[in-house]
Amino acid sequence: GQGEDGIYNYRGHVQYLYQHNMRIPVPFLVSDKGYGVLVDAGCLMTFNDDERGSYLFLDTVDQLDFYFISGDMDTLIRGFRYLTGSAVMLPKWAFGYVQSKERYESQEELVSVAKEYRRRGIGLDCVVQDWKTWKDDDWGDKHLDKERCPDISAAQKELKKMHVHSMVSVWPNMNYDTPNCREMRETGHLLNDLATYDAFDEEARAIYWKQADEELFSGGFDSWWCDSTEPFSGPDWGGEIKREPWERFQLVGNEHKKYLGARKANLYALAHAKGIYENQRKTDPSRRVLNLTRSGYPGIQKYGTMLWSGDIAASWATLRKQLTEGLNMAMSGMPYWTLDIGAFFTVHEKWENRGCGCNTDPAPKWFWTGDFEEGVKDPGYRELYVRWLQMGAFLPMFRSHGTDTPREIWNFGEPGEPFYEAIKNTIDLRYRFMPYIYSLAAGVHFDNDTMMRSLLFDFEEDKQAAECHTEYMFGRAILVSPVMEPMYYLPGGKAVSPEEEKMHVTYLPKTCGWRDFFTGAHYEARPEKPSGILAAEKADLFHLPLYVRDGSIIPMEEHITYADERPDTPFEIHIYPGADGRFMYYEDAGDGYAYEQGEYNRIPMLWNDKKKSFTIGRAAVQLPDGLKGRECVLILENGEADSKTVKFTYTGEEKEIRCQ
């Protein structure tokens, strides 16, 4: 699962499995020796490995049930999903750019942000309304404050005209005297904290959905941000000193045991997500469920969820740890994971800048430890944000969020200025890869595949690659090597001195050749060498090191600013020669559940490197807005200035194209 410390190999370490802000327990252990162990229990657990050996201690079980799975990493993940459920398809727009912050004050501000992105021609698919949509002190109530949101339906119609979707924050706990809480109390569906609804009760889940549907879903919000889905972590969320790991485990874990029972202490988020998913599908099956949730457990992938890593603090060290934790989540069978790009907490000692300047509590907090007291005014933070955004462009969800400082692109400069242009280029790059990304998502559903892949997935025989957690594969084609240290500015705006400047080094596994995505430079495979290739480069602010594996086929689009946009430019298929290749391209309606009845296309694309021929296969089902009939351009990425291109129109029939 996900912890906070960035531990990749748990040999010699302890991991406490309990629900908490920044912690997502998944009782699935995997080994590079080709096996995995899934424990079937919902209680608190402790994994320990030391000189006395390895053990997993379960707090409370009636009997010990576990499953042993054998095979390579992909086989282990398929086994995990076979046991716990396959992930459903998320809406296509969920893979576009998501703009969020803590928080937009009114429906007018929410709409104005979308308008400004469209005016600037910058990609955007979703804007997020964070917490405190309620009136005054009605914490957690799902009725909108009519002074700030007088006509949410009208606002949603404006967003839809711009092809922008929306997400709203909802909580499982409510202040005692709010209308929603009263209804739960009067029907006997409150837990004993007298604030949190009983998500394990089907009737309570139906009531919670009715409350969410009344103004939010019926008012046009497309998706959910289910915050605080580990609702009993309050005793640890405060104070100046961070407690010891074992103390936090006992403190927070005992709260969950107190209100949920020992056997279900880790299961609340799973039950809550089940209610959102099942009841939304009953209400409106034309809209796929998307639930951004802070906690999870095996099986939650069945319910349209995207997990995120919680309220992290802005520092280069945190960025490095977050990458490791994302890889841990993927290796734990969780297909959809993201984070707050730029981190949630930005400042530390300058308490008056906390919470976008509205904080009145000067007391230090152990979790509010960002390195950038002036937020976007600090060029050091701007550089960190750009690098975080570049990595975020190659995560399952591409979402900016945080407090203390604004996050929209115009706060980082103006057109022509370096930080602004670097952000715009990164968003453009994400949309360029949209056909590839959505096809990866289809692989998650249909094949129980993994998008964010530790190098252990694809290069287990390369020991150096298997131990690497500073880079990863995004799908099987693209190696992402995030820049995770400052190259221009330190916190506070101090410039990096020339003697401190570093080259960014990427390890390229030895079993295949690689091509630099931007420059076309080729790195030959050397299977006979004991290790792979070290590619060193001066990765400037505009450059995220990306390397494409020989034999890769990557479909791309140019000039799109939202996921479903159909540009006038031809559909592009990029071939990276040097080995045979295969890719399964996917398309469907982008929303709704017709894909469950077979209404989709999965089109095989094949590259024969010896013959220099590309074959695009027959579509199983024809959709009116699919690839059929579109002009396509085949681009052979051979690294030369005169890279070969061939234009053709896809008819839906199998077609072979030769590239001489």
DRENFIMI-83688 format. One line per 3 residues: number of its first residue (from 1); their letters; for each residue y, x, z of C-alpha. Coordinates in Angstrom, 3 decimals, decimal comma. Example, Ala and Ser with C-alpha at 12.3 -4.5 7.8 and 13.67 -1.06 7.14 Angstrom:
residues 2
1 = AS = -4,500/12,300/7,800; -1,060/13,670/7,140 .
end
This chain:
residues 660
1 = GQG = 0,000/0,000/0,000; 3,599/1,002/0,490; 5,032/2,907/3,401 .
4 = EDG = 8,374/4,620/3,952; 7,479/8,305/4,072; 6,516/9,127/0,482 .
7 = IYN = 2,993/10,308/1,328; 0,860/10,501/-1,826; -2,377/11,952/-0,492 .
10 = YRG = -3,359/10,463/2,878; -5,746/13,277/3,774; -4,536/14,511/7,150 .
13 = HVQ = -2,264/11,525/7,702; -2,029/8,189/9,486; -1,047/4,938/7,808 .
16 = YLY = -0,277/1,810/9,814; -0,993/-1,387/7,896; 1,439/-4,048/9,025 .
19 = QHN = 4,139/-6,164/7,420; 7,682/-4,881/7,852; 10,884/-4,394/5,912 .
22 = MRI = 10,064/-1,363/3,678; 6,317/-1,640/4,365; 3,710/-3,551/2,314 .
25 = PVP = 0,147/-3,101/3,593; -2,729/-3,228/1,111; -6,139/-2,457/2,656 .
28 = FLV = -7,461/-0,792/-0,496; -8,278/2,916/-0,318; -8,915/4,869/-3,533 .
31 = SDK = -10,257/8,376/-4,004; -9,992/10,865/-6,848; -13,755/11,227/-6,448 .
34 = GYG = -14,208/7,934/-8,268; -14,455/5,187/-5,693; -12,399/2,583/-3,883 .
37 = VLV = -12,921/0,539/-0,713; -11,326/-2,889/-0,291; -11,378/-4,383/3,207 .
40 = DAG = -11,481/-8,184/3,378; -9,390/-8,956/6,446; -5,872/-10,141/7,270 .
43 = CLM = -5,426/-8,416/10,614; -3,455/-5,320/11,554; -5,159/-2,040/10,666 .
46 = TFN = -4,780/1,712/11,153; -6,041/4,375/8,750; -6,426/7,863/10,210 .
49 = DDE = -7,645/11,140/8,751; -7,736/14,274/10,907; -10,099/17,004/12,075 .
52 = RGS = -12,339/14,353/13,659; -12,868/12,641/10,310; -11,569/9,480/8,607 .
55 = YLF = -11,594/5,968/9,957; -10,042/2,554/9,432; -9,488/0,641/12,666 .
58 = LDT = -9,275/-3,158/12,347; -7,498/-5,002/15,140; -9,368/-8,320/14,982 .
61 = VDQ = -12,232/-9,502/12,756; -15,136/-11,895/13,225; -17,233/-9,624/11,064 .
64 = LDF = -16,478/-6,572/8,947; -16,483/-7,318/5,208; -15,634/-4,648/2,687 .
67 = YFI = -16,289/-3,931/-0,981; -17,191/-0,592/-2,536; -16,035/-0,088/-6,140 .
70 = SGD = -17,136/2,855/-8,289; -15,497/4,289/-11,402; -12,296/5,788/-12,766 .
73 = MDT = -8,891/4,502/-11,661; -8,688/1,741/-14,267; -12,169/0,552/-13,281 .
76 = LIR = -11,172/0,535/-9,605; -8,119/-1,605/-10,353; -10,135/-3,999/-12,496 .
79 = GFR = -12,609/-4,319/-9,620; -9,785/-4,998/-7,164; -8,371/-7,754/-9,400 .
82 = YLT = -11,854/-9,187/-10,029; -12,163/-9,657/-6,272; -8,607/-10,768/-5,484 .
85 = GSA = -7,405/-12,426/-8,709; -5,725/-11,521/-11,983; -1,959/-11,398/-12,253 .
88 = VML = -0,314/-14,241/-14,151; 2,227/-13,699/-16,930; 5,807/-13,495/-15,713 .
91 = PKW = 8,589/-14,884/-17,922; 9,629/-12,444/-20,624; 13,212/-12,367/-19,370 .
94 = AFG = 11,933/-10,931/-16,054; 11,522/-7,607/-17,876; 15,167/-7,440/-18,944 .
97 = YVQ = 18,065/-6,130/-16,882; 18,667/-7,922/-13,564; 22,131/-7,608/-11,968 .
100 = SKE = 22,420/-8,226/-8,249; 24,405/-7,225/-5,195; 24,984/-8,330/-1,626 .
103 = RYE = 26,537/-10,782/-2,488; 28,387/-12,977/-5,029; 30,704/-15,234/-3,067 .
106 = SQE = 30,776/-18,262/-5,375; 29,240/-19,822/-8,455; 32,406/-18,849/-10,314 .
109 = ELV = 31,861/-15,159/-9,517; 28,194/-15,391/-10,499; 29,113/-16,788/-13,927 .
112 = SVA = 31,989/-14,346/-14,385; 29,631/-11,370/-13,996; 27,406/-12,685/-16,786 .
115 = KEY = 30,437/-13,334/-19,003; 31,682/-9,791/-18,520; 28,340/-8,271/-19,492 .
118 = RRR = 28,263/-10,410/-22,619; 31,885/-9,514/-23,444; 31,056/-5,827/-23,209 .
121 = GIG = 27,890/-6,228/-25,287; 25,669/-4,814/-22,555; 22,147/-6,101/-22,012 .
124 = LDC = 21,556/-8,664/-19,259; 18,835/-11,241/-18,582; 19,399/-12,361/-14,995 .
127 = VVQ = 22,072/-12,565/-12,309; 21,056/-12,944/-8,673; 22,615/-15,048/-5,954 .
130 = DWK = 21,900/-13,314/-2,669; 21,855/-14,934/0,766; 24,408/-17,106/2,577 .
133 = TWK = 24,513/-19,781/-0,080; 24,416/-22,180/2,860; 27,334/-23,648/4,763 .
136 = DDD = 28,866/-21,857/7,749; 26,085/-20,865/10,163; 23,294/-22,901/8,557 .
139 = WGD = 21,149/-19,780/8,214; 18,198/-20,277/5,870; 19,067/-23,851/4,945 .
142 = KHL = 18,589/-24,563/1,254; 21,610/-26,844/0,868; 24,491/-25,138/-0,919 .
145 = DKE = 27,961/-24,698/0,523; 29,899/-27,096/-1,709; 33,160/-25,229/-1,271 .
148 = RCP = 31,720/-22,115/-2,917; 29,171/-23,870/-5,139; 30,702/-27,271/-5,958 .
151 = DIS = 28,631/-27,896/-9,123; 25,770/-25,461/-9,472; 24,301/-27,369/-12,426 .
154 = AAQ = 27,476/-26,784/-14,428; 27,361/-23,081/-13,594; 23,736/-22,883/-14,669 .
157 = KEL = 24,552/-24,537/-17,987; 27,195/-21,876/-18,613; 24,650/-19,168/-17,883 .
160 = KKM = 22,043/-20,728/-20,191; 24,546/-20,829/-23,064; 24,846/-17,060/-22,667 .
163 = HVH = 21,028/-16,650/-22,499; 21,296/-15,507/-18,881; 18,827/-16,626/-16,222 .
166 = SMV = 19,335/-16,815/-12,466; 17,592/-16,066/-9,194; 18,408/-17,332/-5,711 .
169 = SVW = 17,567/-15,986/-2,271; 15,542/-18,226/0,044; 14,200/-17,507/3,515 .
172 = PNM = 11,183/-18,840/5,428; 13,143/-19,060/8,680; 16,069/-21,356/9,452 .
175 = NYD = 18,565/-21,879/12,249; 17,343/-24,474/14,711; 19,864/-27,234/14,016 .
178 = TPN = 19,928/-27,041/10,202; 18,684/-30,064/8,209; 15,751/-28,093/6,774 .
181 = CRE = 14,662/-26,889/10,201; 14,933/-30,364/11,691; 12,660/-31,749/8,985 .
184 = MRE = 10,058/-29,083/9,653; 10,316/-29,637/13,403; 10,039/-33,414/13,159 .
187 = TGH = 6,932/-33,162/10,956; 5,309/-30,615/13,258; 5,421/-27,702/10,831 .
190 = LLN = 7,383/-25,063/12,729; 5,756/-22,001/14,200; 6,381/-21,272/17,874 .
193 = DLA = 9,486/-19,198/17,210; 11,040/-22,610/16,357; 12,611/-21,180/13,206 .
196 = TYD = 9,853/-20,270/10,717; 7,855/-22,860/8,820; 4,050/-22,750/8,898 .
199 = AFD = 3,237/-21,457/5,410; -0,497/-21,713/6,147; -0,264/-25,520/6,172 .
202 = EEA = -0,411/-27,210/2,750; 1,836/-30,086/3,816; 4,396/-27,646/5,208 .
205 = RAI = 4,382/-25,726/1,924; 5,017/-28,980/0,066; 7,961/-29,821/2,341 .
208 = YWK = 9,405/-26,332/1,917; 9,175/-26,732/-1,854; 10,830/-30,147/-1,715 .
211 = QAD = 13,732/-28,568/0,142; 13,974/-25,716/-2,379; 13,761/-28,082/-5,335 .
214 = EEL = 16,397/-30,534/-4,095; 19,482/-28,484/-5,032; 18,276/-25,041/-6,106 .
217 = FSG = 15,472/-25,520/-8,628; 16,744/-28,895/-9,809; 20,211/-27,389/-9,966 .
220 = GFD = 19,044/-24,841/-12,505; 18,027/-21,675/-10,661; 15,142/-20,137/-12,608 .
223 = SWW = 13,483/-17,945/-10,019; 13,139/-17,067/-6,362; 14,019/-14,169/-4,193 .
226 = CDS = 11,772/-14,787/-1,197; 13,441/-12,546/1,348; 12,170/-11,701/4,842 .
229 = TEP = 8,592/-12,704/4,078; 7,514/-10,589/7,055; 9,565/-12,894/9,293 .
232 = FSG = 8,802/-11,346/12,700; 10,112/-7,802/12,334; 13,391/-8,448/14,166 .
235 = PDW = 12,640/-6,420/17,343; 12,608/-3,218/15,294; 15,549/-4,053/13,027 .
238 = GGE = 18,357/-2,717/15,154; 19,408/0,104/17,420; 20,549/3,648/16,760 .
241 = IKR = 17,208/5,455/17,114; 14,219/4,932/14,860; 11,169/4,494/17,050 .
244 = EPW = 7,945/6,443/16,709; 5,551/5,102/14,024; 2,915/3,975/16,522 .
247 = ERF = 5,571/2,240/18,638; 6,975/0,350/15,651; 3,470/-0,690/14,641 .
250 = QLV = 2,790/-2,132/18,082; 6,200/-3,752/18,473; 6,325/-5,501/15,091 .
253 = GNE = 2,591/-6,040/14,776; 2,438/-7,798/18,134; 5,228/-10,157/17,035 .
256 = HKK = 3,178/-11,163/14,000; 0,076/-11,603/16,135; 2,060/-13,693/18,614 .
259 = YLG = 3,203/-16,257/16,045; 0,535/-16,055/13,337; -2,584/-15,153/15,309 .
262 = ARK = -4,347/-11,816/15,214; -6,607/-12,668/12,264; -3,672/-13,637/10,005 .
265 = ANL = -1,055/-11,138/11,155; -0,656/-9,660/7,643; -1,043/-12,850/5,596 .
268 = YAL = 2,246/-14,766/5,871; 3,799/-13,553/2,601; 0,614/-14,429/0,718 .
271 = AHA = 0,604/-18,023/1,986; 4,351/-18,415/1,354; 3,997/-17,205/-2,259 .
274 = KGI = 1,071/-19,550/-2,834; 3,239/-22,533/-1,888; 6,116/-21,527/-4,170 .
277 = YEN = 3,783/-20,927/-7,107; 1,589/-24,005/-6,859; 4,411/-26,444/-6,185 .
280 = QRK = 6,732/-25,133/-8,898; 3,926/-25,396/-11,441; 3,359/-29,005/-10,418 .
283 = TDP = 7,079/-29,757/-10,727; 7,828/-28,007/-14,027; 5,055/-26,160/-15,882 .
286 = SRR = 7,491/-25,247/-18,682; 8,985/-22,505/-16,495; 6,859/-19,595/-15,303 .
289 = VLN = 7,132/-18,737/-11,641; 8,980/-15,548/-10,759; 9,101/-14,689/-7,071 .
292 = LTR = 10,724/-11,427/-5,990; 9,238/-10,949/-2,536; 9,592/-8,242/0,104 .
295 = SGY = 6,045/-8,379/1,438; 2,609/-8,963/0,026; -1,128/-8,618/0,352 .
298 = PGI = -4,161/-8,587/-1,966; -4,183/-11,771/-4,039; -0,423/-12,239/-4,167 .
301 = QKY = -0,461/-11,118/-7,813; -1,962/-14,534/-8,677; 1,257/-16,273/-7,677 .
304 = GTM = 3,909/-14,939/-10,065; 5,237/-12,301/-7,691; 7,198/-9,091/-8,073 .
307 = LWS = 7,145/-6,966/-4,909; 10,126/-4,850/-3,940; 10,401/-2,016/-1,466 .
310 = GDI = 12,944/-3,421/0,987; 16,238/-2,221/2,411; 16,241/1,485/1,606 .
313 = AAS = 19,135/3,948/2,105; 20,938/5,916/-0,618; 19,886/9,569/-0,708 .
316 = WAT = 18,113/11,890/-3,103; 15,279/12,232/-0,583; 14,792/8,443/-0,569 .
319 = LRK = 14,675/8,364/-4,371; 11,840/10,902/-4,351; 9,922/8,985/-1,685 .
322 = QLT = 10,374/5,703/-3,522; 8,710/7,022/-6,648; 5,699/8,065/-4,587 .
325 = EGL = 5,510/4,677/-2,889; 5,678/2,905/-6,256; 2,722/4,954/-7,464 .
328 = NMA = 0,882/4,133/-4,232; 1,420/0,422/-4,850; 0,090/0,664/-8,400 .
331 = MSG = -2,980/2,573/-7,204; -3,476/-0,167/-4,596; -3,935/-2,736/-7,357 .
334 = MPY = -0,447/-4,272/-7,133; 0,779/-4,560/-10,764; 4,408/-5,546/-10,220 .
337 = WTL = 6,689/-3,481/-7,996; 10,374/-2,602/-8,052; 13,176/-1,372/-5,799 .
340 = DIG = 16,908/-1,648/-5,194; 18,358/0,627/-7,880; 20,977/2,731/-6,107 .
343 = AFF = 19,431/1,792/-2,730; 20,500/-1,050/-0,454; 22,445/0,871/2,227 .
346 = TVH = 25,027/3,319/0,853; 27,052/4,465/3,873; 26,177/5,874/7,286 .
349 = EKW = 28,908/6,861/9,744; 31,785/5,038/8,060; 30,803/1,698/9,545 .
352 = ENR = 33,906/-0,105/8,260; 32,534/0,288/4,706; 29,260/-1,408/5,583 .
355 = GCG = 28,471/-4,682/3,906; 31,164/-4,368/1,233; 33,853/-3,967/3,895 .
358 = CNT = 33,050/-7,134/5,861; 31,134/-5,501/8,729; 32,668/-5,622/12,223 .
361 = DPA = 29,940/-3,865/14,222; 30,652/-0,127/14,680; 27,345/0,587/16,447 .
364 = PKW = 25,085/3,023/14,531; 21,891/1,626/12,983; 18,796/3,721/12,359 .
367 = FWT = 18,263/2,176/8,925; 21,896/2,285/7,723; 21,777/5,948/6,753 .
370 = GDF = 23,122/6,343/3,222; 24,709/9,654/2,260; 27,698/8,207/0,398 .
373 = EEG = 30,472/6,911/2,649; 32,774/5,931/-0,249; 30,160/4,314/-2,507 .
376 = VKD = 31,153/4,209/-6,185; 34,368/6,117/-5,435; 32,176/9,160/-4,792 .
379 = PGY = 31,043/10,905/-8,017; 28,021/12,066/-6,028; 26,917/8,449/-5,634 .
382 = REL = 27,646/7,715/-9,277; 25,318/10,512/-10,308; 22,598/9,332/-7,909 .
385 = YVR = 22,974/5,774/-9,206; 22,604/6,861/-12,836; 19,427/8,792/-12,054 .
388 = WLQ = 18,048/5,874/-10,027; 18,862/3,521/-12,889; 17,114/5,805/-15,376 .
391 = MGA = 13,925/5,722/-13,326; 14,343/1,972/-12,787; 14,392/1,420/-16,549 .
394 = FLP = 10,719/2,421/-16,501; 9,552/0,209/-13,657; 8,002/-3,253/-14,093 .
397 = MFR = 11,334/-4,869/-13,055; 14,710/-3,291/-13,870; 16,997/-4,498/-11,082 .
400 = SHG = 20,162/-3,143/-9,489; 20,972/-4,292/-5,959; 22,573/-3,203/-2,715 .
403 = TDT = 25,356/-3,553/-0,198; 28,377/-1,447/0,855; 29,604/-0,905/-2,718 .
406 = PRE = 29,631/-2,908/-5,973; 26,945/-2,306/-8,621; 28,231/-3,748/-11,913 .
409 = IWN = 28,767/-1,209/-14,678; 32,565/-1,520/-14,793; 32,754/-0,191/-11,230 .
412 = FGE = 31,424/3,158/-12,456; 34,155/3,827/-15,006; 35,367/2,594/-18,357 .
415 = PGE = 33,908/2,849/-21,881; 33,938/6,444/-23,015; 33,630/7,831/-19,505 .
418 = PFY = 30,381/9,620/-18,658; 28,946/7,456/-15,873; 29,742/4,230/-17,707 .
421 = EAI = 28,194/5,488/-20,934; 25,120/6,830/-19,139; 24,540/3,415/-17,531 .
424 = KNT = 25,041/1,599/-20,831; 22,681/3,977/-22,633; 20,010/3,401/-19,992 .
427 = IDL = 20,241/-0,394/-20,256; 20,134/-0,124/-24,056; 17,024/2,052/-23,780 .
430 = RYR = 15,242/-0,526/-21,624; 15,868/-3,222/-24,218; 14,798/-0,956/-27,057 .
433 = FMP = 11,366/-0,758/-25,416; 11,097/-4,522/-24,777; 8,212/-5,166/-27,251 .
436 = YIY = 6,265/-2,317/-25,675; 7,007/-3,458/-22,107; 6,067/-7,096/-22,708 .
439 = SLA = 2,832/-5,970/-24,356; 2,076/-3,867/-21,257; 2,637/-6,993/-19,154 .
442 = AGV = 0,102/-8,838/-21,299; -2,363/-6,029/-20,603; -1,813/-6,581/-16,884 .
445 = HFD = -2,814/-10,250/-17,254; -5,546/-10,133/-19,893; -7,101/-6,742/-19,130 .
448 = NDT = -6,203/-6,186/-15,447; -4,277/-3,143/-16,590; -1,605/-1,064/-14,830 .
451 = MMR = 1,920/-0,417/-16,144; 3,164/2,231/-13,695; 0,421/4,815/-13,770 .
454 = SLL = -0,071/7,852/-11,580; -1,252/10,762/-13,736; -4,558/10,334/-11,885 .
457 = FDF = -5,239/7,294/-14,113; -5,180/9,117/-17,443; -5,748/12,774/-16,560 .
460 = EED = -8,177/12,821/-13,652; -9,901/15,938/-15,023; -6,586/17,844/-14,796 .
463 = KQA = -6,358/18,666/-11,085; -2,686/19,626/-11,199; -1,812/16,362/-12,930 .
466 = AEC = -3,900/14,342/-10,468; -1,941/15,773/-7,538; 1,465/15,179/-9,161 .
469 = HTE = 3,673/12,399/-7,784; 7,052/13,378/-9,247; 6,295/11,914/-12,682 .
472 = YMF = 4,118/9,140/-14,076; 2,934/7,325/-17,162; 4,606/4,072/-18,167 .
475 = GRA = 1,730/2,512/-20,034; -0,524/5,011/-21,742; 2,089/6,350/-24,162 .
478 = ILV = 5,167/7,473/-22,212; 5,380/10,137/-19,524; 8,459/9,599/-17,334 .
481 = SPV = 9,854/12,607/-15,465; 12,768/11,315/-13,348; 15,568/13,647/-12,347 .
484 = MEP = 15,553/13,470/-8,546; 18,084/16,081/-7,468; 21,819/16,432/-8,117 .
487 = MYY = 22,920/18,465/-11,126; 26,655/17,767/-10,955; 27,826/16,487/-7,554 .
490 = LPG = 26,723/16,575/-3,948; 27,530/13,750/-1,504; 31,252/13,591/-0,903 .
493 = GKA = 32,052/14,611/-4,470; 31,560/18,343/-3,979; 30,629/19,909/-7,308 .
496 = VSP = 27,294/21,673/-7,639; 28,047/25,379/-7,943; 26,768/27,269/-11,009 .
499 = EEE = 24,290/29,236/-8,905; 22,836/25,938/-7,606; 22,302/24,471/-11,078 .
502 = KMH = 18,655/23,986/-11,932; 16,516/23,309/-14,955; 14,449/20,133/-14,780 .
505 = VTY = 10,766/21,004/-15,122; 8,076/18,553/-16,259; 4,343/19,138/-16,074 .
508 = LPK = 2,615/18,008/-19,296; -1,160/17,536/-18,889; -3,234/19,908/-20,976 .
511 = TCG = -5,634/17,466/-22,675; -3,226/16,176/-25,323; -0,117/17,108/-27,244 .
514 = WRD = 3,305/15,731/-26,302; 6,561/15,026/-28,106; 9,996/14,882/-26,520 .
517 = FFT = 11,175/11,302/-27,106; 14,785/12,307/-27,741; 14,591/15,677/-29,496 .
520 = GAH = 11,235/15,406/-31,248; 10,178/18,827/-29,912; 6,371/19,079/-29,872 .
523 = YEA = 4,200/20,645/-27,180; 0,673/21,519/-28,309; -2,401/20,646/-26,282 .
526 = RPE = -4,238/23,624/-24,829; -7,530/22,313/-23,386; -8,819/25,856/-22,855 .
529 = KPS = -5,967/26,697/-20,456; -6,528/26,147/-16,705; -3,333/24,106/-16,445 .
532 = GIL = -0,951/22,154/-18,625; 2,467/22,901/-20,058; 5,681/23,262/-18,095 .
535 = AAE = 8,554/21,847/-20,130; 11,930/22,990/-18,776; 15,202/21,479/-19,899 .
538 = KAD = 18,776/20,992/-18,758; 18,634/17,228/-18,404; 22,264/16,183/-18,688 .
541 = LFH = 23,541/12,927/-17,244; 22,629/10,975/-20,381; 19,092/12,267/-20,559 .
544 = LPL = 15,989/11,019/-18,773; 13,099/13,337/-19,667; 10,574/11,239/-21,592 .
547 = YVR = 7,525/12,616/-23,377; 5,283/10,634/-25,714; 1,591/11,337/-25,963 .
550 = DGS = 0,164/12,293/-29,374; -1,461/9,311/-31,058; 0,861/6,783/-29,396 .
553 = IIP = 2,052/3,620/-31,126; 5,245/2,159/-29,641; 6,848/-1,036/-30,981 .
556 = MEE = 10,635/-1,159/-30,492; 13,673/-3,330/-31,221; 17,248/-2,282/-31,870 .
559 = HIT = 20,449/-4,032/-30,786; 19,116/-6,659/-28,378; 21,007/-7,710/-25,260 .
562 = YAD = 18,467/-10,143/-23,792; 14,694/-10,240/-23,913; 14,237/-13,112/-26,383 .
565 = ERP = 16,993/-12,068/-28,773; 15,956/-11,713/-32,421; 18,156/-9,047/-34,049 .
568 = DTP = 18,821/-8,746/-37,787; 17,334/-5,255/-37,809; 13,681/-4,767/-38,808 .
571 = FEI = 10,989/-4,689/-36,157; 10,143/-1,026/-35,565; 6,713/0,532/-35,085 .
574 = HIY = 6,918/4,201/-34,086; 3,877/6,396/-34,694; 3,474/9,716/-32,874 .
577 = PGA = 0,906/11,684/-34,908; -1,470/14,365/-33,723; -4,327/12,106/-32,612 .
580 = DGR = -5,810/8,704/-33,405; -4,078/5,846/-31,629; -4,373/2,183/-30,739 .
583 = FMY = -1,962/-0,355/-29,284; -2,324/-4,077/-28,621; 0,969/-5,788/-29,434 .
586 = YED = 1,590/-9,112/-27,692; 3,863/-12,074/-28,275; 4,044/-15,606/-26,960 .
589 = AGD = 6,673/-18,251/-26,199; 8,106/-16,063/-23,421; 7,938/-18,838/-20,825 .
592 = GYA = 5,665/-21,659/-19,775; 1,889/-21,537/-19,464; 0,740/-22,347/-23,005 .
595 = YEQ = -0,690/-18,833/-23,147; -3,418/-20,061/-20,783; -4,568/-22,365/-23,606 .
598 = GEY = -4,585/-19,512/-26,116; -1,115/-19,894/-27,622; -0,272/-16,251/-28,097 .
601 = NRI = -0,753/-13,367/-30,508; -2,471/-10,106/-29,613; -2,193/-7,962/-32,699 .
604 = PML = -4,131/-4,684/-32,796; -2,266/-1,714/-34,245; -4,352/1,309/-35,253 .
607 = WND = -3,389/4,829/-36,341; -5,872/7,080/-38,162; -4,417/10,544/-37,867 .
610 = KKK = -6,707/12,223/-40,416; -6,011/9,627/-43,105; -2,368/9,188/-42,010 .
613 = SFT = -2,905/5,448/-42,241; -1,669/2,630/-40,033; -3,491/-0,694/-39,804 .
616 = IGR = -1,943/-3,822/-38,346; -4,579/-6,420/-37,516; -5,032/-10,138/-37,943 .
619 = AAV = -3,247/-12,392/-35,429; -5,524/-14,737/-33,508; -2,978/-17,555/-33,168 .
622 = QLP = 0,140/-18,062/-35,275; 3,378/-18,901/-33,478; 6,440/-20,155/-35,369 .
625 = DGL = 8,705/-17,489/-33,871; 6,243/-14,607/-33,859; 6,056/-11,355/-35,781 .
628 = KGR = 4,679/-13,087/-38,886; 7,167/-13,011/-41,748; 9,400/-10,367/-40,178 .
631 = ECV = 10,407/-7,258/-42,004; 8,961/-4,232/-40,213; 9,720/-0,552/-40,497 .
634 = LIL = 7,020/2,008/-39,754; 8,473/5,286/-38,475; 6,349/8,441/-38,409 .
637 = ENG = 7,778/10,561/-35,590; 6,839/14,008/-36,866; 9,865/15,739/-35,402 .
640 = EAD = 11,328/16,568/-38,800; 14,711/15,491/-40,073; 13,060/13,514/-42,885 .
643 = SKT = 10,672/11,515/-40,674; 8,727/9,206/-42,987; 9,532/5,486/-42,892 .
646 = VKF = 7,795/2,618/-44,670; 9,089/-0,945/-44,800; 6,757/-3,906/-45,057 .
649 = TYT = 6,577/-7,585/-44,137; 3,824/-8,676/-41,809; 1,994/-11,729/-43,169 .
652 = GEE = -0,439/-12,329/-40,354; -3,273/-10,783/-42,343; -4,786/-7,392/-41,762 .
655 = KEI = -2,754/-4,772/-43,584; -3,161/-1,023/-44,032; -0,142/1,173/-44,724 .
658 = RCQ = -0,479/4,829/-45,708; 2,089/7,436/-44,691; 1,765/10,394/-47,052 .
end
